[in-house]
Amino acid sequence: MIQKQENYKSKNTHNTKSILLGFVAFFVFFLLLSSVFSLSKKYFAIRANIKELRDQELRLKEKKVSVTNANDFLETTEGKEQIFRNTYRLVKPGEGIVVITKEESKTQSTRKKPNIEIFWDSILRGLRLK
């Protein structure tokens, strides 16, 4: 009977040890799996960030080229003239500015002038007073 109890205790401790070892192995496996998921998530985020940075680098290089071309144009006499004309509305001697609008001029009257007013206006224009 003593042998049976010792056998029973050794089997019981053996089962407990194997269950505990299995639980520890499962826990370690779960920790490793969660760390792999975390690392893969970070990896894909970094890859996306690298792609965005490369796209931004290309846009900045294109912008640099266009700004360099604009600066080169502005160093020429034509470029300087264009800036002065557009920004400061400067004109060369003998030139004038023509303004074209789609609206009717407000100086034109829609009402008909009386005959006496037309008469006096024509006299004043003839004398160059108006």
C-alpha positions in Angstrom: 0.0 0.0 0.0 2.9 2.3 0.7 4.1 1.7 -2.8 0.8 2.6 -4.2 0.7 5.9 -2.4 4.2 6.8 -3.5 3.3 5.9 -7.0 0.2 8.0 -6.8 2.1 11.0 -5.4 4.8 10.7 -8.0 2.2 10.5 -10.8 0.3 13.5 -9.3 3.4 15.6 -9.0 4.4 14.6 -12.5 1.1 15.7 -13.9 1.2 19.0 -12.0 4.7 19.7 -13.3 3.8 18.9 -16.9 0.6 21.1 -16.6 2.7 23.9 -15.1 5.4 23.5 -17.8 2.7 23.6 -20.5 1.1 26.7 -19.0 4.5 28.5 -18.8 5.3 27.4 -22.4 1.9 28.7 -23.6 2.5 32.0 -21.7 5.9 32.4 -23.3 4.5 31.6 -26.7 1.7 34.2 -26.3 4.3 36.8 -25.2 6.4 36.1 -28.3 3.4 36.1 -30.6 2.2 39.5 -29.2 5.7 41.0 -29.6 5.8 39.7 -33.2 2.5 41.4 -34.0 3.7 44.6 -32.3 6.9 44.6 -34.3 5.1 43.9 -37.6 2.7 46.8 -37.0 5.7 49.1 -36.4 7.4 47.7 -39.4 4.5 48.5 -41.7 4.1 52.0 -40.2 7.7 52.8 -40.8 7.5 51.5 -44.4 4.5 53.8 -45.0 6.4 56.7 -43.4 9.4 56.1 -45.6 7.2 56.0 -48.7 5.6 59.4 -47.7 9.0 60.9 -47.1 10.3 59.8 -50.5 7.2 61.3 -52.2 7.8 64.5 -50.2 11.4 64.5 -51.3 10.4 64.2 -55.0 7.9 67.1 -54.6 10.6 69.2 -52.9 13.1 68.5 -55.6 10.6 69.5 -58.3 9.8 72.7 -56.3 13.5 73.5 -56.0 13.9 73.2 -59.8 10.9 75.4 -60.5 12.1 78.0 -58.0 15.6 78.0 -59.4 14.2 78.5 -62.9 12.0 81.3 -61.7 15.0 83.0 -60.0 17.1 82.6 -63.2 14.3 84.3 -65.1 14.0 87.1 -62.6 17.7 87.9 -63.0 17.1 88.7 -66.7 15.9 92.1 -67.9 12.6 90.6 -69.1 12.0 89.1 -65.7 12.7 92.4 -63.9 10.4 94.2 -66.3 7.6 91.7 -65.8 7.8 92.1 -62.0 7.8 95.9 -62.2 4.9 95.9 -64.6 2.8 93.3 -62.7 3.6 94.3 -59.2 4.0 98.1 -59.3 1.8 98.8 -62.5 4.7 100.7 -64.1 4.5 101.5 -67.8 7.0 102.8 -70.3 6.8 106.3 -71.6 4.2 106.6 -74.3 2.3 103.5 -73.1 -1.1 103.6 -71.5 -3.3 101.2 -69.6 -6.6 100.0 -71.0 -9.2 98.7 -68.6 -11.9 96.5 -70.1 -14.9 95.7 -68.0 -18.0 93.7 -68.7 -20.3 96.0 -66.7 -21.9 99.0 -68.4 -20.3 102.3 -67.5 -22.1 104.0 -64.7 -21.6 107.4 -66.3 -24.0 106.6 -69.1 -27.4 107.7 -68.1 -30.4 105.5 -68.9 -32.8 108.5 -68.8 -33.3 110.7 -71.8 -32.0 114.2 -71.4 -34.3 117.1 -72.0 -33.7 119.0 -75.2 -32.7 122.2 -73.4 -30.0 120.3 -71.5 -28.7 118.8 -74.8 -28.6 122.2 -76.3 -26.6 123.8 -73.5 -24.2 120.8 -73.4 -23.5 121.1 -77.1 -22.8 124.9 -76.7 -20.4 124.3 -73.8 -18.6 121.5 -75.7 -18.3 123.8 -78.7 -16.7 126.5 -76.5 -14.5 123.7 -74.9 -15.8 124.5 -71.5 -17.0 121.0 -70.9 
